[in-house]
Each structure stands twice: as structure tokens, then as C-alpha cells.
Amino acid sequence: MGQQRREVTESLLVRHGHGDLVHTEENIGVVVGGGGSVAASSVTTILALSTFVAACVSFGFGCAIGYSSPTQSSIMEDLGLSMADFSLFGSILNIGAILGAVISGKITDLLGRKLTMWILNIFYISGWLAIAFTKVPWLLDLGRLSLGFTNGISGYLVPIYIAEITPKNLRGRFTAIVPLMTCWGMSSMYVVGSFVSWRTLALIAIIPSILQLPLLSFIPESPRWLANVGRDKELESALLCLRGEKAYISDEATDIKIVAGMVALLSLGGVNAFTYYSGVIFVSAGISSMIGLIALAAAQRNILYIFSLLLCKFHPSSNNGAGD
């Protein structure tokens, strides 16, 4: 596969007038024979757009996680749910996430990253609409299960797609966007949910998908996936689109190993209980639910911001330039 990518790289360089090429294993790239090199490490418009589209998925991931906390009392009152009924509603997100995580690797490899995003939007929008317009508990749970299934797959899909479309020297910075957007999605539910009804909040949560859908047609498929399925022509087009017409395509040989089982294990963590029911926890501790959730949202944003800065500074792939 490495030889195949190298041949693709050479053909692209020759096409743009760089005929005398020297491969350098140290730089994992190509140097123009005259001594100069053309770096493929800048942020292009398409790369930024593709990352934004993927980030919308992560934001929606956070919205699904944070939704139940500010809405517990109002949902229980409007639908006449017992504590056990709402506990099922809160925890069924984990069941859907585990189911999605189990098949995430297979479905993204079979259908590709873009098509999987299209399909996830169907489950995502359907889930929120079911919650927003439900009048019976089982439809509420079904919508939540659909959101969990979406989260299980997107938890694998988004970081792997971003890692596959970004140059090595930018990969650390760009993948840091994933937890940051997830945190922002959760925080937005905490804050907005303190002021609007639970049905309105469910409709607001559809916004990330509405933003993403029209833009999916303008982003390229993952070059790594195209190479794996032997679609060489589309691979060349995707790489040029992401790196820019004047950039060379380096041999990005870093293996991306994200295991779907890790997503399933994360879904079983005790932190989810606090996330789903933090509003009630604050009330039981004698703290206003609104004040507690807003403070929690602010704390999460600050912690994730600091984490992202540290990751960008110390992550190896964030600091290695094309010519290091």
C-alpha cells in the first residue's frame, strides 16, 4: 500500500511540474530535486470545512449526553413518569451507544466515512423528533436509543475521519476539537435547557445536523478509506482537495488505531450517571439546578480548553512539521 501511495504522489507531483523527485524516509515525504520542498501542511478551506462538518457530529454527541440533566423534572411531570421510568430513559442512551460501538468499525469501513455520516443524521434527527413530539414513554425511550446508537458510531467515526484527512503536523490540534465540541454540546444543553421547555430543547438539538447536512456534499471522502478500497482516482482528487492544488501528497503512514471496544467501555463509566442526572444531584445538595448546571457548563468548557492547549503543545504529531 505504501508503494501505491508513493506512485500516486509521484504522479501528482509530475502533473504539477515537479519531475525530479527524491523520497526521504526521514521526512516521510517528497523533496523536489532542486533542494526545495513543497509542504502539504497548511490548513486549506476544504480541510477546515471538513473538520467543521465532523465537529458538528461531536457537538451533537454532547447534546445527546447532556439533554437529560436539565429536563428530568419537566419530562417526569408532563409524561407522568416514575423515577424508574426516567432512569430507563437516561440509561438507555448507553445501551444504544454500546450497540453502535460494536458495529462502528465494520459499518464505517464498509460504507465509507461520508455515507456513514449521512446515515447517522437520519438516526440523529429521528431520535430528537421522537423525543420532541412524544406523548408516550416508549417513544421517548426509542428516540433516546436512536441517539445512543448514533453516539456509539460517531464516537469512532469522527476522530478517525479527522485524523485521516489532516496532515501529520496538524493532526494533534485537529483531533483535540473532538472532545472540545462534545463538551460544548453538553454545556449548551445545560445552559439552554435551564430556560426552555424539554420539547423545545430537543428541537434545538437538531441544529448541528441541520448545519451539517448541506455541507456533506462539499467535503471529500477519507483518503485513507479510498486507498483501502482501491479507488485510486478518487484518492488523488481527495488529497489534492484537502492539501491544495500546489501541495505534494506526503506518505502519511501513521497507523490510526482506534478500537470500538474503548467506546463501549467509556459508555459504562460512572461519570455518565453524573452527566445524566446532575440537575437532580445539585437540587439534592441544596443548590439551585439552574445555577449548578450553568456553573458545571462553565467548568467543563474551561477544563477542556486547558486540556486542548496542553494537547496541542505536547502531542508529538502537533509539533512535527513537514520538514523536521
C-alpha positions in Angstrom: 0.0 0.0 0.0 2.9 2.4 0.8 4.3 1.8 -2.7 0.9 2.5 -4.2 0.6 5.8 -2.4 4.2 6.7 -3.4 3.3 6.2 -7.0 0.2 8.4 -6.6 2.4 11.1 -5.0 4.8 11.0 -7.9 2.1 11.2 -10.5 0.6 14.3 -8.8 4.0 16.0 -8.5 4.9 15.3 -12.1 1.5 16.7 -13.1 2.3 19.9 -11.3 5.8 20.2 -12.8 8.0 18.6 -10.2 9.7 15.9 -12.3 12.9 15.4 -10.3 11.8 13.8 -7.0 13.7 12.4 -4.1 11.9 10.4 -1.5 13.1 10.9 2.1 12.0 8.4 4.7 13.2 10.8 7.5 10.6 13.4 6.5 8.0 10.9 5.3 7.5 13.0 2.2 8.9 14.1 -1.1 11.6 16.6 -1.8 12.0 18.4 -5.1 15.3 17.7 -6.7 16.4 21.3 -6.8 16.7 21.3 -3.0 13.4 23.0 -2.2 10.4 21.3 -0.8 6.7 21.9 -1.0 4.9 21.4 2.3 1.4 19.9 2.5 0.8 21.1 6.0 -1.2 24.3 5.6 -4.9 24.5 6.5 -6.9 24.7 3.3 -10.5 25.8 3.1 -11.8 22.3 2.4 -9.8 20.9 5.3 -11.3 23.4 7.6 -14.8 22.8 6.2 -14.4 19.0 6.5 -13.3 19.4 10.1 -16.3 21.7 10.9 -18.7 19.1 9.5 -17.2 16.4 11.6 -17.2 18.7 14.6 -21.0 19.1 14.2 -21.3 15.4 14.8 -19.3 15.7 18.0 -21.4 18.7 19.1 -24.5 16.6 18.6 -22.8 13.8 20.6 -22.5 16.2 23.5 -26.1 17.4 23.1 -27.4 13.8 23.5 -25.4 13.2 26.6 -26.3 16.5 28.3 -30.0 16.5 27.4 -31.5 14.5 30.3 -29.9 16.5 33.1 -31.8 19.9 32.8 -35.1 18.2 31.6 -35.7 15.5 34.2 -38.3 17.1 36.4 -40.3 18.6 33.5 -40.3 15.3 31.5 -41.4 13.3 34.5 -44.2 15.8 35.3 -45.5 16.2 31.7 -45.5 12.4 30.9 -46.2 11.1 34.4 -43.0 9.1 34.6 -41.8 7.5 37.7 -38.2 7.7 38.8 -37.6 4.2 37.4 -39.1 5.2 34.1 -36.8 8.2 33.8 -33.9 6.2 34.9 -34.5 3.9 32.0 -34.7 6.9 29.7 -31.4 8.2 30.9 -29.5 5.0 30.8 -30.9 3.6 27.5 -28.5 6.0 25.8 -25.7 3.8 27.0 -27.4 0.7 25.5 -27.7 2.4 22.1 -24.1 3.6 22.3 -22.8 0.1 23.0 -24.8 -1.3 20.1 -23.4 1.4 17.8 -19.8 1.0 19.1 -19.9 -2.8 18.3 -20.6 -2.2 14.6 -18.9 1.1 14.2 -15.7 -0.2 12.7 -17.5 -2.5 10.3 -20.0 0.0 9.0 -17.5 2.8 8.5 -15.1 0.5 6.7 -18.0 -0.9 4.5 -19.8 2.3 3.7 -17.1 4.9 4.0 -16.9 7.8 6.3 -19.1 10.2 4.4 -22.0 7.8 3.7 -21.9 6.8 7.4 -22.3 10.4 8.3 -25.4 10.7 6.1 -26.9 7.7 7.7 -26.1 8.9 11.2 -28.0 12.1 10.5 -31.2 10.1 9.9 -30.9 8.3 13.2 -30.0 11.6 15.0 -32.8 13.7 13.6 -35.3 10.9 14.0 -34.3 10.4 17.6 -34.7 14.1 18.5 -38.1 14.3 16.7 -39.4 11.3 18.5 -38.4 12.9 21.9 -39.8 16.3 21.0 -43.2 15.1 19.9 -43.8 12.1 22.0 -46.8 11.6 24.2 -46.0 8.1 25.4 -42.9 6.9 27.3 -41.9 4.1 24.9 -41.4 6.6 22.0 -39.3 8.8 24.4 -37.1 5.8 25.1 -36.9 4.8 21.4 -35.7 8.3 20.5 -33.1 8.1 23.2 -32.0 4.7 22.0 -31.6 6.1 18.5 -29.4 8.9 19.8 -27.3 6.4 21.7 -26.8 4.3 18.6 -25.7 7.4 16.7 -23.3 8.3 19.5 -21.8 4.8 19.5 -20.8 5.1 15.9 -19.9 8.7 15.8 -17.5 8.2 18.8 -15.4 6.1 16.5 -16.2 7.8 13.2 -15.4 11.5 14.0 -11.9 11.1 15.4 -10.8 8.7 12.8 -12.1 10.8 9.9 -10.4 14.0 11.2 -7.1 12.0 11.8 -7.3 10.6 8.2 -7.9 14.0 6.5 -5.3 16.1 8.4 -1.5 16.3 7.8 0.7 14.7 10.4 1.9 18.0 11.9 -1.7 19.3 12.4 -3.3 16.0 13.5 -3.0 16.6 17.2 -4.5 20.1 17.1 -7.4 19.0 14.9 -8.3 15.8 16.8 -8.4 17.9 20.0 -11.5 19.5 18.5 -13.5 16.3 19.2 -13.6 16.4 23.0 -13.9 20.2 22.9 -17.0 20.1 20.7 -18.5 17.3 22.8 -18.1 19.4 25.9 -19.7 22.4 24.2 -22.6 20.3 23.2 -23.2 19.2 26.8 -22.7 22.7 28.1 -25.2 24.1 25.6 -27.9 21.7 26.8 -27.2 22.6 30.5 -27.5 26.3 29.8 -30.2 26.5 27.2 -32.2 23.7 29.0 -32.5 25.9 32.0 -34.6 28.4 30.1 -36.6 26.5 27.5 -39.0 23.5 27.7 -37.8 20.0 27.2 -39.6 19.7 23.8 -38.1 22.9 22.6 -34.6 21.8 23.7 -35.0 18.6 21.7 -35.7 20.6 18.6 -32.8 22.9 19.3 -30.5 19.9 19.5 -31.2 19.1 15.8 -29.4 22.3 14.7 -25.9 20.6 14.4 -27.4 18.1 12.0 -29.1 20.9 10.0 -25.8 22.7 9.7 -24.0 19.5 8.6 -26.4 18.1 6.0 -26.0 20.7 3.2 -22.2 20.7 3.7 -21.7 17.0 3.5 -21.9 17.2 -0.3 -18.8 19.6 -0.4 -16.3 17.6 1.7 -14.2 14.7 0.4 -14.2 11.1 1.5 -11.3 10.0 3.7 -8.2 9.4 1.5 -7.2 6.5 3.7 -10.5 4.8 3.2 -10.4 5.4 -0.6 -6.9 3.8 -0.7 -8.1 0.8 1.3 -10.9 0.1 -1.2 -8.6 0.7 -4.2 -10.3 3.8 -5.6 -7.1 5.5 -6.7 -8.6 8.2 -8.9 -10.8 9.4 -6.1 -7.9 9.2 -3.7 -5.8 11.6 -5.8 -8.8 14.0 -6.1 -9.5 13.9 -2.3 -5.8 14.5 -1.4 -5.5 17.5 -3.8 -8.7 18.9 -2.5 -7.6 18.6 1.1 -4.0 19.7 0.7 -4.3 22.3 -2.1 -3.5 22.1 -5.8 0.1 23.2 -5.3 0.9 20.8 -2.5 2.6 17.5 -2.7 0.9 14.5 -1.1 3.2 13.1 1.6 3.2 9.4 2.6 1.1 9.7 5.7 1.9 6.3 7.0 1.0 6.7 10.6 -1.5 3.9 11.5 -4.7 5.1 13.1 -5.7 2.6 15.7 -9.0 3.4 17.4 -10.7 0.4 19.0 -14.5 0.4 19.1 -14.3 -1.5 22.4 -12.9 1.6 24.1 -16.1 3.5 23.2 -18.2 0.7 24.7 -16.1 0.8 27.9 -16.4 4.6 28.2 -20.2 4.2 27.9 -20.1 2.0 31.0 -18.2 4.6 33.1 -19.8 6.0 36.3 -19.3 9.6 35.0 -22.3 9.2 32.8 -24.6 8.9 35.8 -23.5 12.3 37.0 -23.9 13.7 33.5 -27.4 12.5 33.0 -28.8 13.4 36.5 -26.6 16.3 37.5 -29.6 18.6 37.8 -31.2 16.4 40.5 -27.9 15.9 42.2 -27.5 19.7 42.6 -31.0 20.0 44.0 -30.5 17.2 46.5 -27.3 19.0 47.6 -29.3 22.2 48.2 -28.0 24.0 45.1 -30.3 25.6 42.5 -30.4 23.4 39.4 -30.0 26.3 37.1 -27.0 27.8 38.9 -25.4 24.3 39.3 -25.8 23.4 35.6 -24.5 26.8 34.4 -21.5 26.5 36.7 -20.9 23.0 35.5 -21.0 24.1 31.9 -18.5 26.8 32.5 -16.2 24.5 34.4 -16.3 21.9 31.6 -15.5 24.4 29.0 -12.5 25.8 30.9 -11.1 22.3 31.7 -11.5 21.2 28.1 -9.9 24.4 26.8 -6.9 23.9 29.0 -6.7 20.2 28.0 -6.8 21.2 24.3 -4.0 23.7 24.8 -1.8 21.1 26.6 -2.5 18.5 23.9 -1.5 20.9 21.1 1.7 21.8 23.0 2.9 18.3 23.9 1.3 15.9 21.4 4.1 14.8 19.1 2.1 15.0 15.9 1.1 18.6 16.7 4.7 19.8 16.8 6.4 17.8 14.0 6.5 19.9 10.9 6.8 18.6 7.4 10.4 19.4 7.2 11.5 18.4 10.7 
